Amino acid sequence: MDDRFAALRTATATALLRGAGATSPELRAAVARGCAPPELTALVEKIHRHAYTVTDRDIDDLRSRYSDEQLFEIIVAASFGAAETRLNAGLRALDDA
């Protein structure tokens, strides 16, 4: 199947996961893969599995360790990783159909 958006996703992943930011590229890449440090595990798992259940309290609990800019990058990286996982599963299903 032709994936006409692959180049755009690659450019987005490169900017998001490897570009300059308030967090390290290694942390953002790990979060996108769902391999977060212990203090972020609950938030990242929630985003990967049931993003609609994330509350202000989930974020507030992390504000003593991370700035708002860092939390934003972590949340976006986790969301991107979750979306990529779902997209790849859907594309594989279509290829197998």
Sequence and secondary structure as in RCSB ss.txt:
>XXXX:A:sequence
MDDRFAALRTATATALLRGAGATSPELRAAVARGCAPPELTALVEKIHRHAYTVTDRDIDDLRSRYSDEQLFEII
VAASFGAAETRLNAGLRALDDA
>XXXX:A:secstr
   TTHHHHHHHHHHHHHS  SS HHHHHHHHHT   GGGHHHHHHHHHHGGG  HHHHHTTTTTS HHHHHHHH
HHHHHHHHHHHHHHHHHHHHH 
